[in-house]
C-alpha cells in the first residue's frame, strides 16, 4: 500500500526543535501540508514563495511591528504559504491583535518561539523529513510504474491495473470507454457505471480534461486516457481530499498511460479486423461470393427475429488530398465511432468506410410487430452522427434501405439506400427511409428498365415540345395548377400572372394533352410524369 504520510504543521509541532513553540493564531490550519521551509527576512518576497512553504523569521525584514505588518501577512497568505514561525525578542516584541485576527480568518497558523532558536536546525530537520518522503514516493512511483507496465502486457490487463489502484488507494476504480465497454473494481461498483456515463452525457465537450465531480455525495477524480490525438476513455477513482497531491496525480497518469498502451495494441488488432470487415461488407453489398465463416465474424448468427437494414452515408467532402497514413487513421476513427453509436442504440453494425461513402449493414433483433419502432432508433443514431466531431454529419447525406431478413438481398438493400440519398441530394424527398419515398419507388424501377423516358413522352411529350418551340411556360403552368388542386386563383398568384392569362394557358394545355386532363386517372398520370421528368433531368447516378 502507498505510504500516506504527509508532513503537516501538526507533525512539525511534534519535533524536538518545536518543543517550546506556541500556536497563537490560525489553529484550524494545522493540517496543511508543509512542502518546504523558508527563512524569510525581507518584505520583497513575492518571487521567493511558490506555495506550501512554512516561513521562519525573526521579523526583521518583514517589519511585523510596523505599519506594513498586515500587508506582508496578507501577501504571504495570497502566495499560499502554509504558516509562519516567528522568533519573539530582538525584532518582534509581540504579535498584534490585527495580525492574529487576520490569521484566524484565513486559517493561517502563526507559531512563536519565545526564546532564541536555531533556524538552521529546524530547516535541516524538516528538510530531511521532506526529502526522505520524496525519496519514498519516487521509489513507490517507480515500483508502481513498473507494475502497471507488467500488467499492461498480461491478459485482462485493464482490470488488473484497476485492481492495483484499488489495492494501493483502497478506493473504487473504473475505466469507462467512449463506446459501451467499462471496467470496474471492486465488482459492486458496477452500479456506478451507468450513473457516471450519464453524467458524461451532460457535457457538450467531447474531450473532457482532468477534473473532479461528485455523484451521490461521492467524490471522483477523472483522468482522460488518450492516444493518437483522441480520448479513448476515462479513468475514474473515488477520492478523498487527503489523497489529492502531486504523487497521487502522477500515479494516476502512469495508470492512464499503461491503459492507453493496452488500448493502442487493441487498436492495432482492430485495424486488421476492420480491414477484413470492410472487404467482406463490400463483397456482400455487391453480391460477390463470401465465406460463411467470415460472415459470422462481422454479423450476428442468424435467428428467427434477426433483421437488417443497409445505411449509406455520403460524406460530400472526400479527403482526396490526404496521404495514405492519415486516411487510414481517419478511416479507423470513423469506423469505430459509427460502430459505437449504432451499438448504443441496440444495433449490430458491420461497416465499410470509403473516402466519399460509408456503408453500414445494421442488424437488429425484434418481434415482427415491433420492426417499425426501430426507425426511431435509426433517426436518433443519424442525429448522433451529425453531432460528432470525427465526421462532419451536417455535410452528409443519408439513405436507409427497407428491412430485410434474407442476407442474399443485401445488393438490393444497397441500391435502395443509394436511391434515397440520390433523391435527397436532388431535393426531391426529405426522408432517410426507402419505404417513405412514395411514387419514386416505381419511377426508379422504370428508370432502371429504360422505360421512364417513354412514359414521360406519352403524357408530356407534346407539351414539352410546344414549350421548346414557342418559348412558353405551359409545363410549369400545368405543374403549379395540379399542385394547387385546380384552384385558378391560387395558381395565378403562384405564377405571378393575372387570372385571364392563366385561362388562356389552360385552354392551350387542353388542346395539347386533352380536355380531361383533370380527371382523377389522368391527373395522377400527369403528376407522376412530372416527377419522372425531374428525376430524369435533374438526377445523375453517383460514380
C-alpha positions as CSV (number, residue, x, y, z in Angstrom):
1,X,0.0,0.0,0.0
2,X,1.1,3.5,-0.8
3,X,2.5,5.4,2.2
4,X,0.0,8.1,3.2
5,X,2.4,10.1,5.4
6,X,2.5,13.8,4.6
7,X,4.3,16.4,6.7
8,X,1.8,18.7,8.1
9,X,2.2,21.6,10.6
10,X,0.7,19.3,13.3
11,X,3.6,16.9,12.6
12,X,6.1,19.7,12.7
13,X,4.9,20.7,16.2
14,X,5.9,17.2,17.5
15,X,9.5,17.7,16.5
16,X,12.2,18.4,19.2
17,X,13.0,21.7,17.5
18,X,9.5,22.9,18.2
19,X,9.1,21.7,21.9
20,X,8.9,25.3,23.2
21,X,6.8,26.6,20.3
22,X,3.3,28.1,20.8
23,X,0.5,28.3,18.2
24,X,-1.2,31.8,18.8
25,X,-3.4,32.0,15.7
26,X,-4.8,30.0,12.8
27,X,-5.1,26.7,14.7
28,X,-7.7,25.5,12.1
29,X,-5.0,25.3,9.5
30,X,-2.6,23.0,11.3
31,X,-3.5,20.1,9.0
32,X,-1.9,21.9,6.0
33,X,0.8,20.1,4.2
34,X,4.4,21.5,4.5
35,X,6.2,21.2,1.2
36,X,9.3,23.1,2.3
37,X,10.6,25.6,4.9
38,X,11.9,29.0,4.0
39,X,13.9,31.5,6.2
40,X,12.5,34.9,5.2
41,X,13.9,38.3,6.4
42,X,12.7,40.6,3.6
43,X,9.4,42.2,2.7
44,X,10.1,41.8,-1.0
45,X,9.4,38.1,-1.2
46,X,6.7,37.7,-3.9
47,X,9.1,35.9,-6.3
48,X,10.6,33.8,-3.5
49,X,7.4,32.0,-2.4
50,X,5.9,29.2,-4.6
51,X,3.3,28.0,-2.2
52,X,3.3,25.3,0.5
53,X,6.2,26.8,2.5
54,X,6.4,27.1,6.3
55,X,8.0,30.5,6.8
56,X,10.7,31.0,9.5
57,X,11.6,34.6,10.5
58,X,12.9,36.9,13.3
59,X,10.6,39.6,11.8
60,X,13.4,41.9,10.9
61,X,12.8,42.3,7.2
62,X,9.1,41.6,7.4
63,X,8.5,44.6,9.7
64,X,5.8,42.7,11.6
65,X,5.6,45.5,14.2
66,X,5.3,48.4,11.6
67,X,2.5,50.0,9.6
68,X,3.1,47.4,6.8
69,X,2.6,44.4,9.1
70,X,-0.9,43.4,7.8
71,X,0.1,43.9,4.2
72,X,3.0,41.5,4.5
73,X,1.0,38.8,6.2
74,X,-1.7,39.2,3.5
75,X,0.9,38.8,0.8
76,X,2.1,35.5,2.5
77,X,-1.4,34.2,2.6
78,X,-2.0,35.2,-1.0
79,X,1.2,33.4,-2.1
80,X,-0.2,30.3,-0.3
81,X,2.4,29.9,2.4
82,X,1.1,27.4,4.9
83,X,2.1,29.3,8.0
84,X,4.8,31.4,9.7
85,X,7.1,30.8,12.7
86,X,8.3,34.0,14.4
87,X,11.1,34.4,17.0
88,X,10.0,36.8,19.7
89,X,12.7,39.1,21.1
90,X,15.2,41.0,19.1
91,X,13.0,42.4,16.3
92,X,9.4,41.5,17.3
93,X,8.2,42.0,20.9
94,X,4.7,40.7,20.3
95,X,2.1,39.9,17.6
96,X,-0.6,42.4,17.2
97,X,-4.3,41.6,17.6
98,X,-4.9,42.7,14.0
99,X,-2.5,40.1,12.7
100,X,-3.9,37.3,14.9
101,X,-7.4,38.2,13.7
102,X,-6.3,38.1,10.1
103,X,-4.5,34.7,10.6
104,X,-7.6,33.2,12.3
105,X,-9.8,34.4,9.5
106,X,-7.7,32.6,6.8
107,X,-6.7,29.6,8.9
108,X,-3.1,30.7,8.6
109,X,-1.1,29.3,11.6
110,X,1.2,31.7,13.5
111,X,3.8,29.9,15.7
112,X,6.0,31.8,18.0
113,X,9.3,31.0,19.8
114,X,9.7,32.9,23.0
115,X,13.4,32.1,23.2
116,X,16.2,32.0,20.7
117,X,16.2,29.0,18.3
118,X,18.5,27.9,15.5
119,X,16.6,28.1,12.3
120,X,19.3,26.1,10.6
121,X,18.5,23.1,12.9
122,X,14.8,23.4,12.1
123,X,15.4,23.5,8.3
124,X,17.8,20.6,8.5
125,X,15.4,18.5,10.5
126,X,12.3,19.3,8.4
127,X,14.1,19.2,5.0
128,X,15.4,15.7,5.9
129,X,11.9,14.5,6.6
130,X,10.6,16.1,3.3
131,X,13.4,14.7,1.2
132,X,13.1,11.3,2.7
133,X,9.4,11.3,1.9
134,X,10.2,12.4,-1.6
135,X,12.6,9.5,-2.0
136,X,10.0,7.1,-0.6
137,X,7.4,8.4,-3.1
138,X,9.8,8.2,-6.0
139,X,10.6,4.6,-5.1
140,X,6.9,3.8,-4.8
141,X,6.2,5.5,-8.1
142,X,9.0,3.6,-9.8
143,X,7.6,0.3,-8.5
144,X,4.1,1.2,-9.4
145,X,5.1,2.3,-12.9
146,X,6.9,-1.0,-13.5
147,X,3.9,-2.9,-12.1
148,X,1.5,-1.1,-14.4
149,X,3.7,-1.8,-17.4
150,X,3.8,-5.5,-16.5
151,X,0.1,-5.7,-16.0
152,X,-0.5,-3.9,-19.4
153,X,1.2,-6.9,-21.0
154,X,-0.9,-9.5,-19.2
155,X,-4.4,-10.9,-20.2
156,X,-7.2,-8.6,-19.0
157,X,-4.6,-6.0,-18.2
158,X,-7.0,-3.1,-17.7
159,X,-8.9,-4.8,-14.9
160,X,-5.7,-5.8,-13.2
161,X,-4.5,-2.2,-13.3
162,X,-7.7,-1.1,-11.6
163,X,-7.2,-3.8,-9.0
164,X,-3.7,-2.5,-8.4
165,X,-5.0,1.1,-7.9
166,X,-7.7,-0.2,-5.6
167,X,-5.1,-2.1,-3.6
168,X,-3.0,1.0,-3.1
169,X,-5.6,3.6,-2.5
170,X,-8.4,1.4,-1.1
171,X,-10.9,3.3,-3.3
172,X,-13.3,2.2,-6.0
173,X,-11.9,2.5,-9.6
174,X,-13.5,2.5,-13.0
175,X,-12.4,2.8,-16.6
176,X,-15.2,3.9,-18.9
177,X,-14.5,3.7,-22.6
178,X,-16.0,6.2,-25.1
179,X,-18.2,3.4,-26.5
180,X,-20.1,1.0,-24.3
181,X,-17.4,-1.1,-22.6
182,X,-16.5,-0.5,-19.0
183,X,-14.2,-2.0,-16.4
184,X,-14.6,-1.6,-12.6
185,X,-13.2,-2.9,-9.3
186,X,-14.5,-4.0,-6.9
187,X,-17.4,-5.7,-8.6
188,X,-20.1,-3.9,-6.5
189,X,-19.0,-0.6,-8.2
190,X,-20.8,-1.8,-11.4
191,X,-23.9,0.2,-10.4
192,X,-21.8,3.4,-10.7
193,X,-21.0,2.8,-14.3
194,X,-24.4,4.0,-15.8
195,X,-24.6,6.9,-13.3
196,X,-21.1,8.2,-14.3
197,X,-21.8,7.6,-18.0
198,X,-25.0,9.6,-17.8
199,X,-23.0,12.3,-16.0
200,X,-20.6,12.4,-19.0
201,X,-23.6,12.9,-21.4
202,X,-24.3,16.2,-19.7
203,X,-21.1,17.6,-21.2
204,X,-21.1,19.2,-24.6
205,X,-17.3,18.8,-24.8
206,X,-16.3,15.5,-26.3
207,X,-12.8,15.5,-24.7
208,X,-13.1,16.4,-21.0
209,X,-9.9,17.2,-19.3
210,X,-8.7,16.1,-15.9
211,X,-11.3,17.1,-13.4
212,X,-13.3,16.2,-10.3
213,X,-17.0,15.5,-9.9
214,X,-19.4,14.3,-7.2
215,X,-22.2,11.8,-7.6
216,X,-24.4,10.8,-4.7
217,X,-22.1,12.7,-2.3
218,X,-19.1,10.6,-3.5
219,X,-16.2,12.5,-5.0
220,X,-14.4,11.1,-8.1
221,X,-11.2,12.1,-9.9
222,X,-11.4,11.9,-13.7
223,X,-8.4,11.2,-15.9
224,X,-8.8,11.1,-19.7
225,X,-6.9,8.2,-21.4
226,X,-5.6,9.5,-24.6
227,X,-3.9,8.0,-27.7
228,X,-3.2,9.1,-31.2
229,X,-4.7,12.5,-30.6
230,X,-8.1,11.4,-29.2
231,X,-9.7,10.3,-25.9
232,X,-10.4,6.6,-25.7
233,X,-11.9,6.6,-22.3
234,X,-11.9,7.9,-18.7
235,X,-10.1,6.5,-15.7
236,X,-12.2,7.3,-12.5
237,X,-11.1,6.9,-8.9
238,X,-13.1,7.6,-5.8
239,X,-11.1,10.1,-3.7
240,X,-10.8,12.0,-0.5
241,X,-9.2,15.4,-0.2
242,X,-6.2,13.9,1.7
243,X,-5.3,11.9,-1.4
244,X,-5.1,14.9,-3.7
245,X,-1.4,15.7,-4.1
246,X,1.3,15.6,-6.8
247,X,2.1,12.0,-6.0
248,X,-1.5,10.9,-6.5
249,X,-1.8,12.6,-9.8
250,X,1.5,11.2,-11.1
251,X,0.4,7.6,-10.1
252,X,-2.9,8.1,-12.0
253,X,-1.1,9.5,-15.0
254,X,1.1,6.3,-15.0
255,X,-2.0,4.1,-14.8
256,X,-3.7,6.1,-17.6
257,X,-0.6,5.7,-19.8
258,X,-0.5,1.9,-19.2
259,X,-4.2,1.6,-20.1
260,X,-3.5,3.7,-23.2
261,X,-0.8,1.2,-24.3
262,X,-3.3,-1.6,-23.9
263,X,-5.9,0.3,-26.0
264,X,-3.2,1.0,-28.7
265,X,-2.4,-2.7,-29.0
266,X,-6.1,-3.5,-29.2
267,X,-6.5,-0.8,-31.8
268,X,-3.9,-2.4,-34.0
269,X,-5.8,-5.7,-33.8
270,X,-9.0,-3.7,-34.5
271,X,-7.4,-2.2,-37.6
272,X,-6.7,-5.7,-39.0
273,X,-10.2,-6.8,-38.2
274,X,-11.7,-3.7,-39.8
275,X,-9.8,-4.2,-43.0
276,X,-11.2,-7.7,-43.3
277,X,-14.7,-6.4,-42.3
278,X,-14.5,-3.6,-44.9
279,X,-13.7,-6.0,-47.7
280,X,-16.4,-8.5,-46.6
281,X,-19.1,-5.8,-46.4
282,X,-18.4,-4.6,-49.9
283,X,-18.5,-8.1,-51.3
284,X,-21.9,-8.7,-49.6
285,X,-23.3,-5.4,-50.9
286,X,-22.0,-6.1,-54.4
287,X,-23.4,-9.6,-54.5
288,X,-20.0,-11.3,-54.6
289,X,-19.2,-14.7,-53.1
290,X,-18.4,-14.7,-49.4
291,X,-17.1,-17.2,-46.9
292,X,-19.8,-18.3,-44.4
293,X,-17.2,-18.5,-41.6
294,X,-16.0,-14.9,-42.3
295,X,-19.6,-13.7,-42.4
296,X,-20.1,-14.9,-38.8
297,X,-17.2,-12.7,-37.6
298,X,-19.0,-9.5,-38.6
299,X,-22.7,-10.3,-38.5
300,X,-24.7,-12.0,-35.7
301,X,-25.7,-15.6,-36.0
302,X,-29.0,-15.9,-38.0
303,X,-32.0,-16.2,-35.8
304,X,-35.8,-16.1,-36.4
305,X,-36.0,-12.5,-35.1
306,X,-32.9,-11.1,-36.9
307,X,-33.4,-8.4,-39.4
308,X,-31.2,-5.8,-41.1
309,X,-31.1,-2.5,-42.9
310,X,-28.4,-1.0,-45.1
311,X,-27.5,2.6,-44.2
312,X,-25.3,4.6,-46.6
313,X,-23.6,7.9,-45.7
314,X,-22.3,10.1,-48.4
315,X,-19.7,12.4,-46.9
316,X,-19.8,15.0,-49.7
317,X,-16.3,16.2,-48.9
318,X,-13.9,13.4,-49.8
319,X,-10.4,13.7,-48.4
320,X,-8.7,13.2,-51.8
321,X,-5.6,15.1,-50.8
322,X,-4.8,13.0,-47.6
323,X,-1.7,10.9,-47.5
324,X,-2.5,7.2,-47.1
325,X,-1.3,7.0,-43.4
326,X,-3.5,9.9,-42.4
327,X,-6.5,8.5,-44.3
328,X,-6.1,5.1,-42.6
329,X,-6.2,6.8,-39.2
330,X,-9.4,8.7,-40.1
331,X,-10.9,5.6,-41.6
332,X,-10.5,3.6,-38.4
333,X,-11.7,6.5,-36.3
334,X,-14.9,6.8,-38.3
335,X,-15.5,3.1,-38.3
336,X,-15.1,2.8,-34.5
337,X,-17.2,5.9,-33.9
338,X,-20.1,4.7,-36.1
339,X,-20.0,1.2,-34.6
340,X,-20.1,2.7,-31.1
341,X,-23.1,4.9,-31.9
342,X,-25.1,2.1,-33.6
343,X,-24.3,-0.3,-30.7
344,X,-25.5,2.3,-28.2
345,X,-28.9,2.1,-29.9
346,X,-29.1,-1.7,-29.9
347,X,-27.8,-2.5,-33.4
348,X,-25.1,-4.9,-34.5
349,X,-23.2,-2.9,-37.2
350,X,-20.8,-4.1,-39.9
351,X,-19.0,-1.1,-41.5
352,X,-17.2,-0.3,-44.7
353,X,-15.6,3.2,-44.9
354,X,-14.6,4.9,-48.1
355,X,-13.4,8.4,-48.6
356,X,-16.8,9.6,-50.0
357,X,-19.1,6.9,-48.8
358,X,-19.7,4.8,-45.7
359,X,-21.8,1.6,-45.8
360,X,-23.3,0.0,-42.7
361,X,-25.1,-3.3,-42.5
362,X,-27.1,-2.7,-39.4
363,X,-28.6,-5.9,-37.9
364,X,-31.0,-6.0,-35.1
365,X,-33.4,-8.4,-33.3
366,X,-37.1,-7.5,-32.9
367,X,-40.5,-9.1,-32.9
368,X,-42.2,-8.7,-36.3
369,X,-44.8,-6.2,-35.0
370,X,-42.1,-4.0,-33.5
371,X,-39.9,-3.7,-36.5
372,X,-41.3,-0.2,-37.4
373,X,-40.3,1.0,-34.0
374,X,-36.6,0.7,-35.0
375,X,-36.9,3.7,-37.3
376,X,-36.8,6.0,-34.2
377,X,-33.5,4.4,-33.2
378,X,-32.1,4.8,-36.7
379,X,-33.1,8.5,-36.7
380,X,-31.5,9.0,-33.3
381,X,-28.3,7.3,-34.5
382,X,-28.2,9.6,-37.5
383,X,-28.7,12.7,-35.3
384,X,-25.8,11.5,-33.1
385,X,-23.6,11.0,-36.2
386,X,-24.4,14.6,-37.3
387,X,-23.1,15.9,-33.9
388,X,-19.8,14.0,-33.9
389,X,-16.5,15.8,-34.4
390,X,-14.9,12.8,-36.3
391,X,-17.4,13.0,-39.2
392,X,-19.0,16.3,-40.2
393,X,-22.5,14.9,-40.3
394,X,-24.0,18.3,-41.2
395,X,-22.4,17.9,-44.7
396,X,-23.5,14.3,-45.1
397,X,-26.4,12.7,-47.0
398,X,-28.1,9.6,-45.5
399,X,-30.0,6.7,-47.1
400,X,-31.7,3.8,-45.4
401,X,-33.0,0.6,-47.1
402,X,-36.1,-1.3,-46.2
403,X,-35.9,-4.0,-43.5
404,X,-34.9,-7.5,-44.8
405,X,-34.2,-10.9,-43.3
406,X,-32.6,-12.7,-46.3
407,X,-28.8,-11.8,-46.4
408,X,-28.7,-12.6,-50.1
409,X,-30.8,-9.5,-50.7
410,X,-28.1,-7.2,-49.5
411,X,-27.3,-5.9,-53.0
412,X,-31.0,-4.8,-53.4
413,X,-30.8,-3.1,-49.9
414,X,-27.6,-1.3,-51.1
415,X,-29.3,0.1,-54.2
416,X,-32.4,1.2,-52.2
417,X,-30.2,3.1,-49.7
418,X,-28.3,4.7,-52.6
419,X,-31.5,5.7,-54.3
420,X,-32.7,7.5,-51.2
421,X,-29.7,9.8,-50.9
422,X,-29.7,10.4,-54.6
423,X,-33.3,11.7,-54.2
424,X,-32.2,13.7,-51.1
425,X,-29.4,15.4,-52.9
426,X,-31.7,16.5,-55.7
427,X,-34.2,17.8,-53.0
428,X,-37.0,15.5,-54.2
429,X,-37.5,13.9,-50.8
430,X,-36.7,14.7,-47.2
431,X,-36.9,11.2,-45.7
432,X,-34.0,8.9,-44.9
433,X,-36.0,5.7,-45.5
434,X,-36.7,3.9,-48.8
435,X,-40.2,2.9,-47.7
436,X,-41.2,6.5,-47.4
437,X,-40.1,7.8,-50.9
438,X,-43.6,7.1,-52.3
439,X,-44.1,7.0,-56.1
440,X,-40.3,7.4,-56.7
441,X,-40.0,3.7,-55.9
442,X,-41.9,2.9,-59.1
443,X,-40.2,5.6,-61.1
444,X,-36.7,4.4,-60.2
445,X,-37.7,0.9,-61.3
446,X,-39.0,2.3,-64.6
447,X,-35.7,4.2,-65.0
448,X,-33.7,1.1,-64.4
449,X,-35.7,-0.8,-67.0
450,X,-35.3,2.0,-69.6
451,X,-39.0,2.8,-69.9
452,X,-39.1,6.0,-67.9
453,X,-38.4,8.4,-70.9
454,X,-41.2,6.6,-72.9
455,X,-43.6,7.2,-70.0
456,X,-42.7,10.9,-69.9
457,X,-43.1,11.3,-73.6
458,X,-46.5,9.6,-73.7
459,X,-48.0,12.1,-71.2
460,X,-45.9,15.3,-71.6
461,X,-44.2,15.0,-74.9
462,X,-46.4,17.4,-76.9
463,X,-46.4,19.9,-74.1
464,X,-42.6,19.9,-73.7
465,X,-42.1,20.2,-77.5
466,X,-44.5,23.2,-77.7
467,X,-42.7,24.9,-74.8
468,X,-39.4,24.3,-76.5
469,X,-40.5,25.7,-79.9
470,X,-42.6,28.6,-78.6
471,X,-40.5,29.5,-75.6
472,X,-43.7,29.2,-73.5
473,X,-44.3,28.0,-69.9
474,X,-47.1,25.6,-70.2
475,X,-45.2,22.8,-68.4
476,X,-44.6,25.0,-65.4
477,X,-48.2,26.2,-65.5
478,X,-49.5,22.6,-65.6
479,X,-47.3,21.7,-62.7
480,X,-48.4,24.6,-60.5
481,X,-52.1,24.2,-61.4
482,X,-52.0,20.5,-60.4
483,X,-50.1,21.3,-57.3
484,X,-52.8,23.8,-56.3
485,X,-55.5,21.1,-56.9
486,X,-57.2,23.0,-59.7
487,X,-57.5,26.4,-57.8
488,X,-57.2,29.0,-60.5
489,X,-56.9,31.9,-58.0
490,X,-54.0,30.3,-56.1
491,X,-52.3,29.0,-59.2
492,X,-52.3,32.5,-60.8
493,X,-50.9,34.0,-57.6
494,X,-48.1,31.5,-57.5
495,X,-47.3,32.0,-61.2
496,X,-47.4,35.8,-60.8
497,X,-49.9,36.2,-63.7
498,X,-53.4,37.6,-64.0
499,X,-56.2,35.0,-64.0
500,X,-57.1,35.8,-67.6
501,X,-53.6,34.8,-68.7
502,X,-54.0,31.5,-66.8
503,X,-57.3,30.8,-68.6
504,X,-55.5,31.2,-72.0
505,X,-52.7,28.8,-70.9
506,X,-55.1,26.2,-69.6
507,X,-57.0,26.2,-72.9
508,X,-53.8,25.6,-74.8
509,X,-52.9,22.8,-72.4
510,X,-56.2,21.2,-73.1
511,X,-55.6,21.4,-76.8
512,X,-52.2,19.7,-76.4
513,X,-52.9,16.9,-73.9
514,X,-56.7,16.5,-73.9
515,X,-59.8,18.0,-72.4
516,X,-60.0,15.6,-69.5
517,X,-56.5,16.1,-68.0
518,X,-58.0,16.9,-64.6
519,X,-59.9,13.7,-64.3
520,X,-58.5,11.6,-61.4
521,X,-56.8,8.9,-63.5
522,X,-55.3,11.4,-66.0
523,X,-54.3,13.8,-63.2
524,X,-52.4,11.1,-61.3
525,X,-50.6,10.0,-64.5
526,X,-49.6,13.6,-65.2
527,X,-48.4,14.3,-61.7
528,X,-46.3,11.1,-61.9
529,X,-44.9,12.1,-65.3
530,X,-43.9,15.5,-63.9
531,X,-41.9,13.8,-61.1
532,X,-40.4,11.4,-63.6
533,X,-39.3,14.4,-65.8
534,X,-37.4,16.0,-62.9
535,X,-35.9,12.6,-61.9
536,X,-34.5,12.2,-65.4
537,X,-33.4,15.8,-66.0
538,X,-32.0,16.7,-62.5
539,X,-30.5,13.4,-61.1
540,X,-27.3,11.7,-62.0
541,X,-26.2,8.4,-60.6
542,X,-23.1,8.8,-58.4
543,X,-19.9,7.4,-59.6
